[in-house]
Amino acid sequence: MASMHMQLKKLGASIEAYGRRHGYEKQKTWRRSLTNNNTWWNSMPFVEVLRDLGVHMRLGPMLGRETVKNRLTKGDGMSFSEFSYPLMQAWDWWTLFKKGVQVQVGGTDQYGNILFGMDAVKAISRNTVMEQDQNPLENDIDKPIGFTTPLLTAPNGEKFGKSAGNAIWLDKDMTSTFELYQFFVRTPDDTIERYLKMFTFLPLPEIAKIMEEQNQDPSKRVAQHALASEFVELIHGKAEADAVAIQHRQLFRSRSSTAEPSPLLKTSGIPANYAKSPASAFANPQSGNKYAAQTNFANMPSIQVTLPKSLVYNQQFHKILWSAGMVSSKSEGHRVASNKGAYVGSRPGDSGHMTDSLTFTPILTWPAERTKEFIVDSNKLFLKLGKWKFKVVTIVSDEEFKQLGLSAPGWEPEKQEPESTFPDSTKSQ
């Protein structure tokens, strides 16, 4: 709930800024909130749902839905709890409908449930025993409205999502801004126009102009970059969208390109600070692009890190992530672990021997004594953050670590971390 609250708060602020940039000022009627349906389900007997809603619903329409018929005729059938789901979803809508929530939005896979919910809200509005809640819904403008959106599918037709293992996250800890931008840049040409209409608020005439330019030279991927920039701006704001567009353009521009950097790059301070960057020493003078350092084995970040036993054994994983340099603070490590954005590798099965494969498990807020369960071959710990950030931790004794002259966050006397800057936050021990 906390993660959803922060994501929606940031998303709302980005959308309002996006609207202002396009001439839409915020109105007093614009409001949003996040509601947990436990607030009514945990305090209400289910008999009330059966009394007020169940008596008005007929089995015929429920059994006639294609999704239900398919489940009943194929596989293991359908459990009673699954069959009751539309009834409970309809009750959620009825509870919110009384507070002024008229529209329910969902993917096309929720089409049947939303139709059932519309019928349920209409029925209960006319027949509820609570006189103050009765509403004949005589005017069309007062009736419940369902709104479905096309599901995002991969080029092979597979649905995107957690269950399919190919989810694209709006949380930067799960999918970085660059990865999000790159995901849309890789959109196939035959679906790019549909994505522009699905994921941006660009007017249709402007989309038509973009597609006209795209069709003249598809290799420039004008439409893909427009889509990526608009979407990242909606989610993370214009400043981050501009920054990641620069990063992508400089990283993937031709090595023989002698074109001037974009105006955004000139004002971003990158050229002025470039000489101070350690990576500048490895820039390829033959590349013709002095602002994009060459990535090679000499300057790429190492995946190897050595830590003393005292920073690993009987330590919680969010502290180990910090000591390994994968997060900037212990609080960030705790937040990433709570959001299941960090993983620890372990050997498949329990053979006691290192194999050629690893099984990665999402790190949870386990007690410190569980850490030793994931140490492989007595001195190796495999950590992964998001999709690509990976570290192999070699564990040595404290004496050896000291003799090697090494250091790590937490090894020296700790400095107090800055207090949280979140509004209305409370400091926890």
Secondary structure, DSSP 8 states (H G I E B T S, - for coil): -HHHHHHHHHHHHHHHHHHHHTT----TT-------THHHHTTS-HHHHHHHTGGG--HHHHHHSHHHHHHHHSTT---HHHHHHHHHHHHHHHHHHTTT--EEEEEGGGHHHHHHHHHHHHHHHHH-S-GGG-----SGGGS-EEEEE---B-TTS-B-STTTT----SSTTTS-HHHHHHHHHT--TTTHHHHHHHH----HHHHHHHHHHHHH-GGG-HHHHHHHHHHHHHHH-HHHHHHHHHHHHHHHS-TT------HHHHHTTHHHHHTTSGGGGG--TTSS-TTS----TTTS--SEEEEEGGGTTT--HHHHHHHTTSSSSHHHHHHHHHTT-EEEEE-STT-SS--S--EEEE-----GGGGGGG-BTTTEEEEEETTTEEEEEEEE-HHHHHHTT---TTTS---------STT-----
